[in-house]
Amino acid sequence: MQQITIASQPFTRIRSFCRSLMEENTLKFGSDAQISNFHFISYLCGVLITINIRFLYIMSEVGSQDKDEEKQNYTFECEALHDFIAEEETDLSFKQNELLVITGLRNDGWWEARNEDGLTGLVPSTFFKIPDHVKSIIEGTFHSEKEKKNSSSIEFRSPSRKQILSPELSGSSRIAEEDEPPKSFMDQFSMLSLNQDILPKGFRPSILFELVKKNSYYNLGNFMAPKLDETGISFKDIQYEKTLLKPNATLLQKKINLIAARQIPEPPNDFIVKSRHIRMCFHDGNKVLSNIHTVKAKWSVSAPKLWMFSSKISAKDSCSEDGEIFIKCNKCVPTLGILFELCISYENSRGISGEMCSGWAFMKLLNDSGEPIKSKTNILKIQDTEPFAAYLFNTDSQGITGFFRKIKDKQKLSRIVISICDPDRASNQHISYLPSCLIGPWSCIPILSMCRKLTAEDLLERNSFDSIERILSPFLASMPRVLNEPDLVDALRLSWATVVKTMNADDIRMDSTKKKVFRDLFCETVFVIINSNNLPPYVFGNSHAENARKTEIDRLLRIQENQEETLPLSGELEFLPLSINMLSADVINLNKGAMFQ
């Protein structure tokens, strides 16, 4: 009651003040004072409304501050799922299975914690198992924060008398000014320059697209190229049995099949869709761990919200349309999984091209005991937030009752259907020759395995194990760039499938014969094509550039098939000026992208 009395005192004084002013105004102007009283009352009503709005706004701010203080002061115990070493002075180190007391929740994914020794610091929230009895509290905190961020904040100003008296200008005083976007998981990608064009509601710039665009590190060719280890005198993931490459099997070698994506949002009509595709990579909740692989989807005009993927492709189809994917990883952290981004390449009404993301999903690859998940079909819900902004919390609809109501609502949700299984024995043997962390199309496993064997063979041609001289190998010099351009991979895969059909069974079983034939085929086809002066640069999602490249590649392959002489000696070929980078590889700079550009 005390608060109501205090709050009503200003309004009582204002009413008495207004009554005295009106009496003086009536005595002064007589009967003509009705008009002036009307304007005067309108002005005072506007002032009273403004004061009332300010009062409610202050009370709401006080309530939100109380909620923030309650969230920061909430404490509970959590069990660590993995070891963590402090990277900064404010961080707190802990061991696996250690119990920590969480003393404060933050919106950036880092929580305030205290260990048994009384030390305090910040810890990553993704490294803990949240108890069931506190999940509901955390979910409520998250949903309230999300609603607060999505609502537009209004800055209240005292309206002038002209604005109150004019009905046309009265609406302008209620214009809202938007706050700056909140800082969250996107801040971890500070090196990115995201597209600042205005995107439709429900869409955001694609993080994985920007990573691939700005940094060649996330390309397939870079992960297939040999890399020096920390000592600088040997190569990672390359071990020999005498003179042959030794298989490098890992705990996680699986086959993933993209089946369909349903109820995917569509952009407005003023956005021309050029491509629908999914970008994926290994992710631990904090950073990207592998190359970024892209799979194109198929759709129809009558059902644009349904994305379909090809389960089996022929040698003439593009590997970028292969819905079957192999995964291999040796970084078995508890939070390991695959991040999927559903992306759309577009061109807006102003002629500006770009790529936007309509949602993301995350599939964990390890169970609670740290073992790879079993073969099954997963239906993953598509999240419309920033990646991992709400992954730890249950984002299912709240308050829905009724069995059939739940089924109906689930059918409206954006979701992706994915199956995971173990590879067959022959494919698993091919995968064991690949680098320890890789994602790629299933149809390219044989040629990727062959590229890896030839790479190990070329590295043995050095004078000594610590030699830094350039390696004379056109294959090793151009292989990473070829693998970065899917249409060149398609040309190599098609040519290799044609050659294998002409080989007898004994030659196919002889690994040395296959490697020699593959090397000759590589140098006679894709090595010549990639150094052709008429080949346009590769641009993903640009149909004009893709068609121009396809025309040139098909023309050069026809020359190779129809003429008796080899393609490098053809008079119809316009070859780029020869350079040392075309024919040899620098061992020291194998990790640097300059050689492959």
N, C-alpha and C positions, 0 to 999 in steps of 0.2 A: 504493500500500500504506500510505502514511503516513496518508491520509484514513480508510481502514478501521480502522486501529489507534486513531486518535483517536476515531472514532465508536463503537468497541466498548468503550472504557475505561469509560464511565459504566455500561453494562449489566453489565460484569464486577463492578464495585463493588456494584451493586444486588443481583446474585445472591448475593454473599458476605454482604452485609448481611441479606438475606432468610433465608439459611441459619442465620445466628447467631440471628436473632429466633425462628425456628421451633424451634431447639433449646432456647432459654430458655423458650419457651411450652410445650413438651412437658414439661420438667422441672417447671414450675410447676403445670400442671393435670393431669399424669398421663395416664391412658387417655382421659379426657373431652376431651382437647385436639384430637381429630380434628375435632369440629364447629367449634371455634374456628379450627383450622388451615384448614379448608375456606373459611370466610369470609375469613380473612386472606389465603389464596392468591388468592381471587377479587379481593380489593381490589388486591393487588400486580399481578395480571395486567392489571387495568384501567389501573393507572398505567403499566405497561410499554407497553401498546398506545397510550396517549395520547402517551408520549414518542416512540414510533416514528412516529406520524402527524405529530407536530410536526416531526420531523427530515425526513421526506419532503416536507412542505409547504415547509420552508425551502429544501431543495434545489431544488424546482420553481420557487420564487420567484427563486432565484439564476439558474436557467437562463433564465427569462423576461427577467430583467434583462440577461443576456448577449445575448439576441436583440434586445431594444430597442436596446442599445448598438451591435450590429452593423448594425441598420437605420439608426440615426442616423449612423453613420460610413461608410455605403456611398456612394460617389461615382461619377458618370457624367455624360457630356455630353448635352445636349438642345438641339434647334434650336427657336427661337421661331417660332410660326405667326402671331403677331399682335403689334402694338405694345402695350406696357403702360406706363402712367404711374403712378408710386408715389402712393398715396393717404395713406399714413401714413409716419412716420419709419422704421419697421422694414421697409418695402417696398423692393424693388429694381426700378428702371425698366429696360426693355430695348426693343430694336427688333425688327422682323420679320426673320427669318433669322439673328438673332444667336445664337451658341453660348454657352451658359452651363454651368457646372459645378455639378451638383446635389450638395450636400454633406450633405444630410440629408432624410429623408422624415418627414412628419407625417401624422396621421390626419385633420386638418381640411381637407385639400385644398390647403394652402399648404406649399411646399417651401423649404428653405434652399438658396440658390444663391450663386455667385460669378461675376462677369464677368471680362473680360480685364484690366480695370484693377485688379483685386483687391478691388473693392467687394463687400460681402456684404449679403444681405437676404432677405426672404420674397417668393416669386413664386407666382402661381396655377398649379396643376398642369395645368389644362385648356388652357393657352395653349402647350403644348409637344408636340412629336412625340417619342414615346418610342421609342428604338432597340429593334430586335428582340432584341438580345442581352441586354437587361436586363428584358424584359417578364416572363420566367419568374420572375426574382427578385422583382419587384414583386408578381406574382400570389401567390407563396408567402407573402410578407409580409402581403398583404391577407387571404388565407384563414386564416392563423394568428391574425391580429387578430380576424377575425370569429368564429372558434371560441372565442377567449378571452372575447369579449363575450357570446356566447350561453350559455356555461357559467355556472352559478351559483357564486358565490364562497362559501366556507364559513369561518366564523369558529370556530376551535377554542378550547374552554374546558376547563380541568381539571375533570373530573367529580368530584362529591362521592361519599363512600362510600355514601350512601343510594341515589344514582342507579345505582351499579355493582351493588349487591347486589339491587336491585329490578328484575326483568325488565320490568315495565311502564314504568318510568321511564327505562330505558336507551336507548330509542329517541329520547327527547326531547333527548338531548345531541347528536344528529346533525342537528338542525334547521338548515337553511341560511338565512342572511339575504342577501337580494338587494342588490346594489350599486345605486347610482343610475344611471339610463340615461346612456350615454356622449354627450358633446357631439359633434355632427357637423353635417351640412348644415341640420338643423332650426334651428340657432342663427341662421341668416341670416334667419329669419322670427320674430324675437323679438317683433314686434308682435302676433303671433297668440296667441289664448287657446284652445289646442286642447282638445277634449273629453277630460275626465279620466276618463270612465266606462271600466270594464274592457271591452276589446274582445276578441273571440275570437282565438285563436292564428293568426298569419298575416295579421292585419288591423291597420291603423293609421289614425289620423285623416287625412282628406284635406286636404292643404295648399291646393289650389286652391279647395276649398269654403270653407275658412276665409277665404281672401283675398276671395272674392266676398261672403261674409257680412259681413265687418268693414269692407270698403272698397268704395264705389261706383265707385272709379276703374277697376276691371277689368270694368265692365259695357259692353255694346255701345253703349248710348246715350251714354255718356261719350266713347267714341272717335269716335262719329259727330258729336258736338257740335263746333262751331267753337272753336278754341283760339288764344289770342294767342301770338305768338312771343316771343322774348327781348326784343325792343325794346318790345313792348306797344302798337304802333301798326298792326300788321297781323296777319292770321290765318295759321296754319300750313296747308299743303296746299290752300289756296284761292288760285288764280290765275285771272285773267280774260283772255278774248279779247273785247275790247270789253265787252259786258254779259253774256257767257255764261261759264259755268264752263269752265276749260281742263282737258283731260284730264291726269291725273298718273300716267303709266305708270311702273312700277318694274321692277327686274331680275327680281324673284321674284313672279310671278303664276301660280298653279297651281290645279289642281282635285284634291281628295283624295276618295277614295271608301272609306268604312269598310265592309269586307266582312263580317268575322266575328271573334269572339274565342272561342277554344277553351280548354277545360280551366281555366276560371276557378274559383277556390276558392269554396265555398259556406259561409255562416255556419251555426252550429248551429241546431237546431230552435226554440230559445227566442228567436230573432231573427226577427221578421216582416219580410220584404223588401217594401218599397213600390215601389222603383224601382231599375233597373239602368241605368247611364248612364256615358258617358265624358266627362270634362272635358279640354280641350286648350287650349294657348296656345303662342305663340312663346317660346322660352327659349334662352339662350346658355350654360347651365351654371352661371350665377350668379344671374340674376334673370329675372322675367317681363317680356316686352317688349310684350305686346299684351293685348287683352281676352281673357277666359276664356270659351270657347264650350262648350256642353253638348249632347250628343246622346244621346237615350234609346235603349236597346236593347230588342229583343224576345226573349223566351225562352218555353219551354214547361215545364210541370211535369215532364214525362218526361225532359227534358234541360236542367236548369237551369244546367249548366256551359257551355252553348253560347249565346253572345250573337249575335244577328243584327241587321242594320241594313237599313233601307229604302233602296234605290238610287234609286227614283223615287217621288215622292209627288204626290198630286193637290192641287187647291186646297182641298179640304175636310180634308185631313190636317194635322197639326200640324207646324210648321217645326222643332220640337225633336226630331222623329223622322227628320229628313232626314239620311241617311247620306252625302250628297254635300256637300262643304264647299269653299268658295273660300278661298284664302289670298293675302295681299298683304303684302309687307314690303320695306322699303328699307334695313334694317339688316343688311347682308351681312357679318357677322363670321364667322370660320372655324368657330366652334362653334355657329352658328345651327342650330336645329332645332325640332321640335314635341314638346312634352312631353304625353304621354297619361296620364291617371289613370283607372283603372277603379274606379268608385265604386258604392256600394250605400247607398240610403236605407233605414233600418230603424226598427223600434220593438221594444224589448226587453221582457222579461217584466214589468218594473217600470213599463211605460208610458212610458219615456223614448225620445224620437225623436232621431235623429241621422244622421250620414253617415260611413261608413268606406271606406277604400281597400283594395282587394284586390291592388293591384300597379300598376306604372307601366312605361312604355316611352318610348323617345326615338328619333326619326327625324331624322337629319341631312338638311339641305336643300341643302348645298353640298358639292361634291367637293374634292379636295385643291388644285385650281387656283383655287378660289373661284367656280366657275360653278355654276348651279343643276343639280341632279341630273336625269337623263333620266327619261322616263316608264317606269315599271316597277311591279311588284307586290312589296311588301315583306312579309316574315314577321318580325315583331318579337317577341323573347322578353320576357315579362312579368317584371319584377324585383320581388322581394318585400321589398327593402330600402327605406331612405329614398331619395328622389330624388337621383341622381348620387353616391350613396355608393360605388358600384363601377362607374361607367360606363366609366372609362378602362381597366379591366382585363377580361380575358377570363373570363367567368363560365360557360363551358361546362363540362360534367362532365369530370372528369379520370380517367384510368385506364380508360376504357371501350374495350374491344377488340371487333372484329367488326363487319362492315358491317350486318348485320341487327339486331344489338344496339343500334347507334347509332340506326337508324331507329325502332326500337321505343321507345327512351327519348325521342327527340324528339317522338313522338306524345303522350307523357305530359306534356310541358312546357306551361305556360300561354303562350299566344301570341296575337297579334292580326295579322290579315291586312289590309293597307292597300295600295291602289293610288294612284299619283300620275301625273298627266298634264297636258298643256297644255290650257287652256280653248279653246272654239271662238271664232271671230272676234267674233260678236255679244256673247257674254258677256264676252270680254276687253275690249271697248269699254266695257261697263257698269262693269266692275271698275276701269277707269282713272279713273273719276270719284270713286271712294271714297277715304278717307284712306290715307296711306302705309303704315300698319301695322294690319291688320284680319283677323279670322277670322270667318266667318259661314256660315249655311246657303245652299246653292246656289239654293234655290227663292226666296230673298228678294232676289236680286241686283237685279231690276228696280225694286222699291220702294225699296231702299236707295239705288240710283243716283238715283231721282227725289227722294228726301228730300235728298240732297246738293245737287242742282241748285236746289231750292227754298230751301235754307239759304243758298247763295251769292246767290240773287236777293234774299232778305230783307236780307242784309247791305249790299246796294247802296242800300237805301232810306234809309240814314242821311243826315243833312244834310251831313256831311263825313267823310273817311276817319278822322279822329281824334276823332269825336264819341263821347261817353260816355252819351248819352241812351238811354233805354229804347227798344227797337224794338217797335213795335206789330205783333205777329205771334202769333196763337194757335198757329200751326203750330210756330214756332221755340221757343215757350215749353213746349210739351208733347211735342214729338217725341222728345227723349232718354228721357223716362219711358216713352213708348209702346214704344220699341225695347227697353227693359229687361224688358218683360213679354211672353213669347212668345205668350200667348193673344190679346193685343191685336194683335200682328203678324199672327197668323193671321186675325183678323177683317178687318184692313186688306188683307191679301193676297187673301182670298176676295172682298171687295167690289170690289177693283180688277180681279180677273180677270173678274167679272161685267160690270163697266162696259166693259172693253176689248172684250168680245164684241159690244156694241151700237154701238161706234164704227166708222165706215167707214175704208177704207184711207187716204184723204187725211188724216183727223184723226190717225190713228196715226203717219203720217210727220211731221206737224207737231209739233215738240217744244214749241212754245209752247202749243198746244191741249192736249196731254197734261198739261203742268204745271198749267194752269188747272183741268182736270177733276180731277186728282189732289188739288190743294189743296182744292177744294170737297168732294170725297169725304172727305178727312181730317177736315175741320171738321164734317161732318155725321154722321160715324160714330164713329171712335175718340176724337176730342176730346170728344164728348158722353159716350161710355161711360166714359172714364177719370175724368170729373168727376161721374159718377153717385153719388148718396148710397148706393145699394144695392149697389155693387160691393165685395165683400170684398177685403182686401189680398192681394197675390200672395205665395204661399209655395211654393217649389219642392219637389216630392216629397210634398206634403200632398194626398192624393187628395180629402179632404173639401173643402178650400178650392178646389182646382181644379175640382171638379164644381159647387160653388156659383157660382164665377165663370163657368163655361161656361153655366150656366143663365141667368144674368143677361145675359150678352153675347148669347146666342141670342135672348132675349126682346126686347132692344132692337133687334137687327137685323131681327127679324120686324116690329116696329113701323115701321121705316124702309121695309121692302118693301111692306107691306100698306096703309099709310095714304097719302093724297094729300099731306098736310102733312109737312114735314120733321121729323126726330126731335127737334131742339131745341125745337120748338113743340108737341110732343105733351103731352097732359095726363097721360099715364101715366109721365112722367119726373120723378124727384125729383133735382133738380140741386143740387150743392153751392153754398154761398154764393160769390158772385163775388168774386174778388180780382184785384189787379193782376198777380199772378204767373201767372194763367191766360191773360191776354190779351197780355202783353208780356214781352220778354226783356231782361235786364240784360247789356249787353255785357261789363262788367267781371267779373261773376260767372258767366260762362258756364262757366268751369273749375271752379267750386265746385258741390258736389252739393246745396246747400241748395235751389236753385231747382227741382230735379227730384224732390225727395222728396215 
